[in-house]
Amino acid sequence: MFPKAKPTIEARKPIPKRNTQNHNPLPAKSVKARRAANYYMNLYVDINSAIARLVPMGYLVSFTDEILV
């Protein structure tokens, strides 16, 4: 008697089995490599800035001079 009401939002269709090999939910290796490089670069900067805050620069220079001599 009454027409069926359509849902307002359609559900996503599942990926067909034949196309699953082309669909990878994980990021590409290049993305992983870039993230790792950024992480270690930021870590290096953080460590250097922490050392610079903790150790006065004059002391660090005189200490390295004693080692080199």
N, C-alpha and C positions, 0 to 999 in steps of 0.2 A: 504494500500500500504506500508506505513512505520510502523515499530513496535512502540508501545507506549513507550515513554521514562519513565523510573521508577524514582520516586523522589529520590534524593540523601540521604535524611534523612527521615526515616519513623517516623510517628507520634506515640506517645505512645498510646498503647491500653488502653481504660478505664478499671478500675477494674470491674470484673463481680459482679453483685449484690449479688450473693451468698457468695462472699468472703469479702464483705465490713466489716462484723463484726469482721474479723480477722485483719483488717488493720486500725491502729489508727495513724493519722499523728502527734498526740501530744506525747511528751516524757512520759516515764513510771513514776510512782509515785516515784520510787527509784531515778531516775535522778533528779526529781524536789526536792526531799528531800536533795540530795547531793548538788545541786546548792544553796538551801536555807542555808544549814549549812555553806558552803564556804562563802556565802555573809555575814552572821552574824559574822563569825569568822574574816573575813577581816575587817568588820566594827568595831569590838571590838579592833583589833590591831590598826586601824587608830585612834580611839578615844584615846587609851592609848598613842600612840606616839605623838598625838597633845597635850595632857595634859602634857606629859613629856617635850615637847619643851616650853610650856607656863609657867609652874610652876617649879621653881628651886626645886631640890630634897630635899635639907636641909629644906626648908620652909614646904614642904609637910610632912616630917617626924615630925618636931616639932609641926605642926598643929594636926596631928593624935595623938601624945603623949598627947597634952593638952585635947583632947576629951576623951582619954582612962582614964586619971587620975581623 
